[in-house]
């Protein structure tokens, strides 16, 4: 603590007020956050928090795009933590800035500081004398470390937070103005394309690049080990050249992947690091029955509509990169380490790109662009991945198996619970592995990419996220079998291990409720004492008319609940599913307690988006592969939910009741999938424990 208020962690790490905020004489407020806009509307929510604390119109706020050397280093934009981290920091920064400017105004106007009020930057005394932030604007005012001495507003005084401000990022997108890194145009721009190996572990044994170099517009061919690329004057020339180079490359291939149809067995038998994650033990005198079930999720791709893209410019011992990375500082450090440069020689600028939902190909393509830029110093190189690159070579969400077992009393109450996981880590972002886990690095060095370590539970965990039960069980044990070497490259994908863990736990809760002959909502409430947890379950049941639901042939309803990471937003989902020729999710009703909600529309959009994406994962998505490589490298072989298949989504945000803000971007993934699986069982009487819920999986789950 440096003053009256403890400094939030990212502010303590970046304490200079002027690194976060600049008040201009032109009536604007420039804000620098270390969190990046991924389409989630975070810049708008942060602007609302700044406007609230400074008492200025939100239209005056200018959110500066994150860049190394310019913005505070707030690590990675991930885990639904931006409001909790950057928002908390900016709230304290702005409260202190407001206090400093009021002190200056009081001296200038010769009035007591406590007699001053602020409205849209105008500082007025009780006697009518006035000045403004803009008249007092001086860079030196904020050229000091945060003291924590400013007092943030109480929630009762809010008039901006909790309202729906216009999204900062949407006008350009709606009117087709250049905003994405894909649209970036720099003087002298060249275009690069990387030629990927035909399979995992393939080795380049021969290459004739003469025909490629002879093509019109080709500048050069870049080869470094198995890293192979072309650079051309125009994009279409680069595409033609990449096709030609691919045809003239000879690769040696060997099968290295397991049988996809036997993936669950492979995972449970693979070498693993086994740890007991958590346990709580009490006497089990009343045990009457034992139950167990095993659940499976395949590998899942990010499925971004636009492929990953980056631009890089090298020259004079420096390197500048434009990227839609979630972590510009980590990316700078890791690219510098890979290239033998000092981090200070690199600048990484965030420019919006494809929605990532976690660690997709954004960092990889930035490394690709850096390598190609070094081959043509002085000219920027624009690199965009192909659809096949994106679906087959970007990091995937890990496949996994969860086995849940329980012992119950005669009335069905859970007395003991065991949750056992087999999965790979969800961590291989830049800065988490050695050597750096860039795709280009593995091609250059002809080495396998390694995953990072499992994050601790206090940071949410990875594979074991949401594995510790959120119910009041007398006894429980969570065991994690972390598979360090997965057959396919994995990293963070929205909600990480919470998706599989919640799907398994909530499906099993429904199975236990059925064995006990108890309504699934009532069964959950009987095991919940947390009043906020109970409130979201009761709210979603009420809003979905759970108690009035009439049985109907081939139509069912189901519920799923979880508190994301055990420490973030509470979410309960009721799904209405129709199962005739295929599983069709008709409606999702969702209740979320996210504490204080900065932007209700923004929070609702995030919850809806997460639920729709989870629906796609649940009924359609599965990475397909043979013994050599990923084969689902287009939208036909890797189908995602179509617009015509999107369910109606109804979201209720619970009252904040004085609670701190909690992230919402990932809270709906697990509960949505569990609710759909439970609704399917309600509709057709078949419990499907392997995702996705396709016709084939349903038939396989039917009793003989």
C-alpha positions in Angstrom: 0.0 0.0 0.0 1.4 3.4 -1.0 -1.5 5.5 0.2 -5.1 5.2 1.2 -5.8 2.6 -1.6 -3.8 -0.5 -2.3 -2.5 -0.4 -5.8 -4.0 -3.0 -8.2 -1.3 -5.4 -9.4 -0.9 -4.0 -12.9 -0.7 -0.5 -11.6 1.9 -1.5 -9.0 3.9 -2.9 -11.9 3.5 0.2 -14.0 3.1 3.0 -11.4 3.6 6.2 -13.4 0.3 7.9 -13.8 1.3 9.5 -17.1 1.9 6.1 -18.6 -1.9 5.5 -18.3 -3.5 8.8 -18.8 -2.9 12.1 -20.5 -5.3 15.1 -20.3 -4.9 17.4 -23.3 -5.5 21.1 -23.7 -7.7 20.3 -26.6 -10.4 18.8 -24.4 -9.5 15.2 -24.9 -8.4 12.4 -22.5 -5.9 10.0 -23.9 -6.0 6.6 -22.2 -3.4 3.8 -22.5 -4.3 0.3 -21.4 -2.2 -2.8 -21.7 -5.3 -4.8 -22.6 -6.2 -5.1 -26.3 -9.5 -4.9 -28.2 -10.4 -8.4 -29.5 -13.9 -7.5 -30.5 -15.1 -8.0 -26.9 -15.7 -4.2 -26.5 -13.1 -3.8 -23.7 -11.9 -0.4 -24.9 -15.5 0.9 -24.6 -15.9 -0.5 -21.0 -12.6 1.0 -19.9 -13.5 4.3 -21.5 -16.6 4.3 -19.4 -14.6 3.7 -16.2 -12.3 6.6 -17.0 -15.2 8.9 -17.8 -16.9 8.0 -14.6 -13.9 8.7 -12.3 -12.8 11.9 -14.1 -16.4 13.2 -14.5 -16.0 13.8 -18.3 -18.2 12.8 -21.2 -17.2 9.4 -22.5 -17.0 11.0 -26.0 -13.9 12.8 -24.9 -12.0 9.6 -24.2 -9.5 8.5 -26.8 -8.3 4.9 -26.2 -4.8 4.4 -27.6 -4.0 1.1 -29.3 -1.6 -0.9 -27.2 2.1 -0.8 -28.2 5.3 -1.8 -26.6 7.2 1.2 -25.2 4.0 3.3 -25.2 1.5 1.4 -23.1 1.8 -0.2 -19.7 2.7 -3.9 -19.7 -0.4 -5.7 -18.4 0.6 -9.1 -19.7 -1.9 -11.0 -21.7 -5.5 -10.0 -22.6 -7.0 -13.3 -21.5 -9.1 -15.1 -18.8 -11.9 -12.6 -18.8 -9.7 -10.4 -16.5 -9.4 -7.1 -18.4 -12.0 -5.2 -16.2 -10.6 -6.7 -13.0 -7.0 -5.8 -14.0 -6.9 -2.9 -16.3 -10.2 -1.5 -15.2 -9.1 -1.6 -11.5 -5.8 0.1 -12.4 -7.5 2.9 -14.5 -10.0 3.5 -11.8 -7.3 4.3 -9.2 -5.2 6.3 -11.8 -8.2 8.5 -12.7 -9.3 9.0 -9.1 -5.8 10.2 -8.2 -5.6 12.4 -11.4 -9.0 14.0 -10.5 -7.8 14.7 -7.0 -4.6 16.3 -8.3 -6.4 18.5 -10.7 -8.9 19.5 -8.0 -6.0 20.6 -5.8 -4.5 22.7 -8.6 -7.9 24.2 -9.4 -8.5 25.0 -5.7 -5.3 27.0 -5.6 -6.0 28.8 -8.8 -9.6 29.7 -7.9 -8.7 30.4 -4.2 -11.6 28.2 -3.0 -11.6 25.2 -0.7 -11.0 21.9 -2.6 -14.0 20.3 -1.0 -16.2 23.0 -2.4 -15.4 22.1 -6.0 -17.4 19.9 -8.3 -16.7 18.5 -11.8 -19.0 18.1 -14.8 -17.6 17.1 -18.2 -14.2 18.4 -17.2 -15.5 21.8 -15.9 -14.4 22.4 -12.4 -16.7 24.8 -10.5 -16.7 26.3 -7.1 -19.8 27.1 -5.0 -19.3 30.8 -5.8 -19.5 30.1 -9.5 -15.8 30.5 -10.3 -14.6 27.8 -12.7 -11.8 26.4 -14.7 -11.4 23.1 -16.6 -9.1 20.2 -16.9 -8.1 21.5 -20.3 -7.1 24.9 -19.0 -5.0 23.2 -16.3 -3.6 20.5 -18.6 0.1 20.0 -17.8 2.2 16.9 -18.6 4.0 17.4 -15.3 0.9 16.8 -13.2 0.8 13.1 -14.0 4.6 12.7 -14.2 4.7 10.9 -10.8 4.1 7.4 -9.4 0.6 6.5 -8.2 0.2 6.9 -4.5 -3.2 5.3 -4.1 -4.3 8.5 -2.4 -7.2 9.3 -4.7 -10.6 8.1 -3.5 -12.6 6.3 -6.3 -16.3 7.1 -6.4 -18.8 5.0 -4.5 -21.1 2.9 -6.7 -24.0 5.1 -5.6 -22.5 8.0 -7.5 -22.1 6.2 -10.8 -23.9 7.7 -13.8 -21.7 6.3 -16.7 -20.9 2.9 -15.4 -23.9 0.6 -15.8 -25.1 2.3 -18.9 -24.7 1.3 -22.5 -22.2 3.6 -24.2 -21.7 3.4 -27.9 -19.0 1.0 -28.9 -15.7 2.7 -29.8 -14.7 0.0 -32.3 -17.9 -0.6 -34.2 -18.4 2.4 -36.5 -15.3 1.5 -38.6 -16.4 -2.1 -38.8 -20.0 -1.3 -39.7 -19.1 1.1 -42.4 -16.2 -0.9 -43.9 -13.4 1.5 -43.0 -9.9 0.0 -42.7 -9.3 -1.1 -39.1 -7.9 -4.5 -39.2 -4.3 -5.5 -39.6 -5.4 -7.3 -42.8 -6.2 -3.8 -44.2 -2.9 -2.2 -43.3 -1.2 -0.4 -46.2 2.4 0.8 -45.8 4.7 2.4 -48.4 6.6 -0.1 -50.3 4.6 -3.1 -49.0 5.6 -6.6 -50.1 3.5 -9.7 -49.6 4.7 -13.0 -48.1 3.3 -16.5 -48.0 4.7 -19.4 -46.0 4.6 -22.9 -47.5 3.8 -25.4 -44.7 5.1 -29.0 -44.7 2.5 -31.6 -45.9 2.4 -33.2 -42.4 3.6 -33.2 -38.9 7.3 -34.1 -38.7 7.8 -33.9 -42.4 11.4 -33.0 -43.5 12.3 -31.0 -46.6 14.7 -33.1 -48.5 14.9 -31.3 -51.9 13.8 -28.0 -53.4 14.1 -26.4 -56.8 13.2 -22.7 -56.4 14.3 -21.7 -59.9 10.8 -21.9 -61.4 9.4 -19.8 -58.5 12.0 -17.1 -58.7 11.3 -16.8 -62.4 7.7 -15.9 -61.8 6.7 -12.2 -62.4 6.7 -10.1 -59.3 8.6 -12.6 -57.1 11.2 -10.8 -54.9 12.8 -13.8 -53.2 12.4 -17.2 -51.7 13.3 -17.7 -48.0 14.4 -21.1 -46.7 15.7 -21.8 -43.2 15.6 -25.5 -42.3 12.1 -26.6 -43.1 10.8 -23.0 -43.0 9.9 -22.1 -46.5 8.3 -18.9 -47.8 8.1 -16.5 -50.8 8.0 -12.7 -51.0 6.4 -10.9 -53.9 5.4 -7.4 -55.0 1.7 -8.2 -55.0 -0.5 -10.5 -53.1 -1.7 -12.5 -56.1 1.9 -13.0 -57.2 2.8 -14.3 -53.7 -0.1 -16.8 -53.9 1.0 -18.1 -57.3 4.6 -18.3 -56.1 3.6 -20.3 -53.0 1.7 -22.8 -55.1 4.7 -23.2 -57.5 7.2 -23.6 -54.6 5.0 -26.2 -52.9 4.9 -28.2 -56.1 8.7 -28.1 -56.4 9.4 -29.1 -52.8 10.1 -32.7 -51.8 9.3 -33.8 -48.3 10.0 -37.0 -46.3 7.0 -38.0 -44.3 6.4 -40.5 -41.5 3.2 -41.2 -39.6 3.3 -39.7 -36.1 -0.3 -39.3 -35.0 -2.6 -41.8 -33.1 -5.9 -43.2 -34.4 -8.4 -40.4 -34.1 -11.3 -42.8 -33.5 -9.4 -44.3 -30.5 -8.4 -40.9 -29.1 -9.9 -41.4 -25.6 -7.9 -44.6 -25.0 -4.8 -42.9 -26.3 -5.2 -40.1 -23.8 -5.9 -42.3 -20.8 -2.8 -44.4 -21.6 -0.4 -41.7 -22.6 2.5 -40.8 -20.2 1.3 -38.2 -17.8 2.3 -36.2 -14.8 -0.3 -37.1 -12.1 -1.1 -34.8 -9.2 -3.9 -34.5 -6.7 -5.2 -31.0 -7.3 -7.6 -30.7 -4.4 -9.2 -32.8 -1.8 -11.6 -32.5 1.2 -12.4 -35.5 3.3 -15.1 -36.3 5.9 -16.6 -39.4 7.3 -18.7 -41.4 4.9 -20.9 -43.4 7.2 -24.1 -43.1 5.1 -22.8 -44.4 1.7 -25.4 -46.5 -0.1 -24.6 -46.4 -3.9 -21.6 -45.8 -6.1 -21.7 -44.3 -9.6 -19.2 -43.4 -12.3 -19.1 -42.1 -15.9 -16.5 -41.0 -18.4 -16.7 -38.0 -20.7 -14.7 -37.0 -23.8 -14.0 -33.9 -25.8 -12.0 -33.9 -29.1 -9.5 -31.4 -30.2 -11.2 -28.1 -31.2 -10.0 -25.4 -33.5 -10.4 -21.6 -33.0 -12.4 -21.4 -36.2 -11.9 -17.6 -36.6 -13.7 -16.4 -39.7 -10.6 -14.3 -40.8 -7.2 -16.0 -40.8 -4.3 -14.7 -38.8 -2.2 -11.8 -40.2 0.8 -9.6 -39.4 3.0 -6.9 -41.0 6.7 -6.4 -40.2 9.4 -3.9 -41.2 13.1 -4.4 -40.6 16.0 -2.0 -40.9 18.8 -0.3 -39.1 19.0 -3.0 -36.5 15.4 -2.6 -35.5 12.2 -4.5 -36.2 8.6 -3.1 -36.1 5.7 -5.5 -36.1 1.9 -4.9 -36.4 0.0 -7.8 -34.9 -3.3 -8.8 -33.4 -1.5 -10.6 -30.6 -3.1 -10.7 -27.1 0.3 -10.0 -25.5 2.5 -7.5 -27.3 5.2 -7.3 -24.6 5.5 -11.1 -24.4 5.5 -11.4 -28.1 8.3 -8.8 -28.3 10.4 -10.6 -25.8 10.0 -14.0 -27.4 10.7 -12.8 -31.0 13.7 -10.9 -29.8 15.0 -14.1 -28.0 14.4 -16.2 -31.1 16.2 -13.7 -33.4 19.1 -12.9 -31.0 18.0 -9.3 -30.6 17.4 -7.1 -27.6 13.7 -6.4 -26.8 14.4 -2.7 -27.1 15.2 -3.2 -30.8 11.6 -4.3 -31.4 8.3 -2.4 -31.4 5.1 -4.5 -31.5 1.9 -2.5 -32.2 -1.5 -4.0 -31.7 -3.9 -3.8 -34.6 -7.3 -5.6 -34.4 -7.5 -8.8 -36.4 -9.4 -12.1 -36.4 -11.3 -13.0 -33.2 -8.9 -15.2 -31.3 -10.9 -16.7 -28.3 -7.5 -17.6 -26.9 -4.1 -18.4 -28.4 -4.6 -18.7 -32.1 -2.1 -18.1 -34.9 -1.6 -14.4 -34.3 1.8 -14.8 -32.6 2.9 -17.4 -35.2 2.2 -15.2 -38.2 4.0 -12.3 -36.4 7.1 -14.4 -36.2 6.6 -15.4 -39.9 6.4 -11.8 -40.9 9.5 -10.9 -38.8 11.6 -13.6 -40.6 10.4 -12.4 -44.0 11.0 -8.7 -43.2 14.6 -9.5 -42.2 15.1 -10.9 -45.7 14.1 -7.6 -47.3 15.3 -4.8 -45.0 13.6 -1.5 -45.5 10.4 -2.8 -47.0 7.4 -3.9 -44.9 6.1 -7.4 -45.5 2.4 -8.3 -45.1 1.7 -12.0 -44.3 -1.7 -13.6 -44.0 -2.3 -17.3 -43.4 -4.5 -19.5 -45.5 -7.6 -21.1 -44.2 -5.8 -24.4 -44.2 -3.0 -22.9 -42.2 -5.4 -21.5 -39.7 -7.4 -24.7 -39.2 -4.6 -27.2 -39.4 -1.5 -25.4 -37.9 -2.7 -22.9 -35.3 -2.8 -24.1 -31.7 -5.9 -26.2 -30.8 -8.0 -26.5 -27.7 -6.8 -29.7 -26.1 -8.7 -33.0 -26.3 -9.4 -34.6 -23.0 -11.1 -37.3 -21.0 -12.8 -36.8 -17.6 -13.9 -39.6 -15.4 -16.3 -38.7 -12.5 -17.4 -41.0 -9.7 -19.5 -40.4 -6.7 -20.9 -42.2 -3.7 -24.4 -41.2 -2.6 -26.7 -41.5 0.4 -30.0 -43.4 0.2 -31.8 -40.1 -0.8 -29.3 -39.4 -3.6 -27.2 -36.8 -1.8 -23.6 -36.7 -2.9 -21.3 -37.8 -0.1 -18.1 -38.2 -2.0 -16.9 -37.0 -5.4 -13.9 -37.8 -7.5 -13.0 -35.9 -10.7 -10.2 -37.3 -12.8 -8.7 -35.6 -15.9 -6.5 -36.7 -18.8 -5.6 -33.8 -21.0 -2.8 -31.7 -22.4 -1.9 -28.3 -21.2 -3.7 -25.2 -22.5 -0.5 -23.1 -22.3 2.0 -22.5 -25.0 1.8 -18.7 -25.5 4.9 -16.7 -26.0 6.8 -16.5 -22.8 5.6 -19.8 -21.4 7.9 -22.3 -23.2 11.5 -22.9 -23.9 12.4 -22.7 -26.7 9.7 -20.2 -27.9 6.7 -22.1 -29.2 6.5 -20.4 -32.6 5.5 -22.6 -35.5 8.3 -21.1 -37.6 10.8 -22.0 -34.8 9.8 -25.7 -35.1 10.3 -25.6 -38.8 13.6 -23.7 -38.7 15.1 -26.0 -36.0 13.3 -29.1 -37.1 12.2 -29.6 -33.5 8.9 -30.5 -31.8 7.1 -27.7 -30.0 6.7 -28.0 -26.3 3.9 -26.8 -24.1 4.2 -24.7 -21.0 3.5 -25.7 -17.4 0.1 -25.9 -15.9 -0.9 -22.5 -14.4 -1.6 -22.6 -10.6 -5.2 -22.8 -9.5 -5.0 -19.4 -7.9 -4.6 -18.1 -11.4 -7.5 -20.2 -12.7 -5.6 -23.3 -13.7 -5.6 -24.7 -17.2 -6.4 -28.3 -17.7 -7.9 -28.5 -14.2 -9.9 -25.2 -14.5 -13.3 -25.7 -12.8 -12.4 -29.3 -11.8 -12.8 -28.5 -8.1 -16.5 -28.9 -7.4 -18.5 -25.8 -6.7 -21.1 -27.9 -4.7 -21.2 -28.7 -1.0 -19.9 -32.2 -1.1 -18.8 -33.9 2.1 -15.8 -35.4 0.5 -14.1 -34.8 -2.8 -10.8 -35.4 -4.7 -9.6 -34.0 -8.0 -6.8 -35.7 -9.8 -5.1 -34.3 -12.9 -3.1 -36.5 -15.4 -1.3 -33.8 -17.3 -0.1 -35.1 -20.7 3.1 -33.1 -21.5 3.4 -34.3 -25.1 0.2 -34.2 -27.0 0.0 -35.5 -30.5 -1.3 -32.2 -31.8 -0.2 -28.7 -30.7 -2.4 -27.2 -28.1 -2.8 -23.9 -26.3 -5.4 -21.6 -24.8 -8.9 -21.8 -26.2 -11.8 -19.9 -24.7 -12.4 -21.2 -21.1 -9.5 -23.7 -21.3 -10.2 -26.9 -19.3 -13.4 -25.5 -17.8 -15.4 -26.4 -20.9 -14.7 -30.2 -20.5 -14.7 -30.2 -16.7 -18.1 -28.4 -16.5 -19.6 -30.5 -19.2 -18.5 -33.7 -17.3 -19.5 -32.5 -13.8 -22.8 -31.1 -14.8 -23.7 -34.0 -17.0 -22.9 -36.3 -14.1 -25.0 -34.2 -11.7 -28.0 -34.8 -14.1 -27.3 -38.5 -14.1 -27.2 -38.6 -10.3 -30.4 -36.6 -10.1 -32.1 -39.1 -12.5 -30.9 -42.0 -10.4 -32.3 -40.3 -7.3 -35.6 -39.4 -9.0 -35.1 -35.7 -8.2 -35.6 -32.8 -10.5 -32.2 -31.5 -11.9 -32.7 -28.0 -10.6 -33.8 -29.1 -7.2 -30.9 -31.5 -7.1 -28.4 -28.8 -7.7 -30.0 -26.4 -5.2 -29.8 -29.2 -2.6 -26.0 -29.1 -3.0 -25.5 -25.4 -3.1 -25.2 -23.0 -0.1 -23.5 -20.1 -1.9 -26.4 -17.6 -2.1 -25.1 -16.1 -5.4 -24.9 -19.6 -6.9 -28.4 -20.4 -5.8 -29.7 -17.1 -7.1 -28.5 -17.7 -10.7 -29.9 -21.3 -10.7 -33.2 -20.1 -9.4 -33.2 -17.1 -11.8 -32.6 -19.2 -14.9 -35.2 -21.8 -13.9 -37.7 -19.0 -13.3 -36.9 -17.2 -16.6 -37.1 -20.4 -18.6 -40.3 -21.5 -17.1 -38.6 -24.7 -16.0 -41.4 -25.8 -13.7 -44.1 -25.4 -16.4 -42.2 -27.2 -19.1 -44.4 -29.9 -20.7 -42.9 -33.1 -21.9 -42.8 -33.3 -25.7 -41.6 -36.0 -28.2 -38.0 -35.3 -29.3 -37.8 -32.0 -27.5 -36.0 -31.7 -24.2 -34.6 -29.1 -21.7 -31.6 -29.3 -19.6 -29.6 -27.1 -17.2 -25.9 -26.4 -16.6 -24.2 -24.3 -13.9 -20.8 -23.2 -12.9 -18.9 -20.4 -11.3 -16.1 -19.7 -13.9 -12.7 -20.6 -12.4 -14.4 -20.9 -9.0 -13.7 -17.2 -8.6 -15.3 -15.3 -11.5 -18.8 -14.9 -12.8 -21.6 -17.3 -11.8 -23.5 -18.7 -14.8 -26.5 -21.0 -15.2 -27.9 -22.0 -18.6 -31.1 -23.8 -19.6 -31.2 -25.2 -23.1 -34.2 -26.2 -25.2 -33.1 -28.9 -27.7 -34.9 -30.6 -30.6 -33.5 -34.0 -31.7 -34.9 -35.5 -34.8 -32.5 -36.0 -37.7 -29.9 -33.9 -35.9 -29.5 -32.0 -32.6 -30.9 -28.5 -33.0 -30.6 -26.1 -30.1 -33.7 -24.0 -30.2 -33.2 -21.7 -27.2 -30.7 -20.8 -24.5 -31.8 -19.0 -21.3 -28.9 -17.7 -19.3 -28.5 -16.0 -15.9 -25.2 -14.5 -14.9 -24.0 -12.8 -11.8 -20.9 -10.8 -12.8 -21.0 -8.4 -9.9 -20.9 -4.7 -11.0 -21.5 -4.7 -14.7 -19.8 -1.8 -16.5 -21.6 -2.0 -19.8 -24.8 -4.2 -19.7 -25.0 -4.4 -23.5 -21.3 -5.3 -23.7 -21.6 -8.0 -21.1 -24.7 -9.5 -22.7 -23.0 -9.6 -26.1 -20.0 -11.5 -24.6 -22.3 -14.0 -22.8 -24.4 -14.5 -26.0 -21.3 -14.9 -28.1 -19.8 -17.4 -25.7 -23.0 -19.4 -25.6 -23.4 -19.5 -29.4 -19.8 -20.6 -29.8 -20.2 -23.3 -27.1 -23.3 -24.5 -29.1 -21.2 -24.9 -32.2 -18.5 -26.8 -30.2 -21.2 -29.0 -28.7 -23.1 -30.1 -31.8 -20.6 -29.7 -34.6 -16.9 -29.1 -34.0 -14.2 -31.8 -34.1 -10.7 -31.6 -35.4 -10.2 -34.5 -37.8 -6.8 -36.1 -38.5 -5.1 -39.2 -40.0 -1.8 -40.7 -39.0 0.1 -37.8 -40.7 -1.7 -34.5 -40.1 -4.9 -32.6 -39.5 -7.4 -33.2 -42.3 -10.2 -30.8 -41.3 -8.6 -27.8 -43.0 -11.7 -26.1 -44.6 -15.2 -25.3 -43.6 -16.6 -28.5 -45.2 -14.4 -30.8 -43.1 -14.5 -28.5 -40.0 -18.1 -27.3 -39.9 -19.2 -24.5 -37.5 -22.7 -23.3 -36.6 -24.4 -21.5 -39.4 -26.5 -18.4 -38.9 -29.6 -20.4 -39.6 -28.7 -22.7 -36.7 -28.1 -20.1 -34.1 -30.5 -20.5 -31.2 -32.5 -17.7 -29.6 -30.5 -16.5 -26.6 -32.0 -14.7 -23.6 -29.7 -13.3 -21.0 -30.5 -12.0 -17.5 -27.8 -10.1 -15.7 -28.2 -10.3 -11.9 -28.0 -7.1 -9.8 -24.5 -6.2 -8.7 -25.4 -5.7 -5.1 -22.1 -4.0 -4.3 -20.0 -6.8 -5.6 -16.8 -6.2 -7.6 -16.8 -6.7 -11.4 -16.2 -10.2 -12.6 -15.3 -11.3 -16.1 -18.0 -12.7 -18.4 -16.4 -13.6 -21.7 -15.8 -17.3 -20.9 -18.3 -18.1 -18.2 -21.0 -19.5 -20.5 -18.9 -22.1 -22.3 -19.1 -25.1 -19.9 -22.7 -24.5 -18.6 -24.0 -24.1 -22.2 -22.5 -27.4 -23.4 -23.7 -29.2 -20.3 -27.2 -27.8 -20.6 -27.4 -28.9 -24.3 -26.2 -32.5 -23.4 -28.6 -32.7 -20.6 -31.5 -31.4 -22.8 -30.6 -34.0 -25.5 -30.9 -36.8 -22.9 -34.2 -35.4 -21.8 -35.4 -35.3 -25.4 -34.4 -38.9 -26.5 -33.4 -40.7 -23.3 -29.9 -41.3 -24.5 -26.9 -40.1 -22.5 -24.1 -39.0 -24.9 -20.8 -38.5 -23.1 -18.6 -37.8 -26.1 -18.6 -34.5 -28.0 -19.8 -33.3 -30.4 -23.4 -34.5 -30.2 -23.7 -35.7 -33.7 -25.9 -38.4 -35.1 -22.9 -40.8 -35.1 -22.2 -40.1 -31.4 -25.8 -40.6 -30.5 -26.0 -43.9 -32.2 -22.8 -45.1 -30.6 -24.2 -44.1 -27.2 -27.4 -46.1 -27.6 -27.7 -49.2 -25.5 -27.3 -52.5 -27.3 
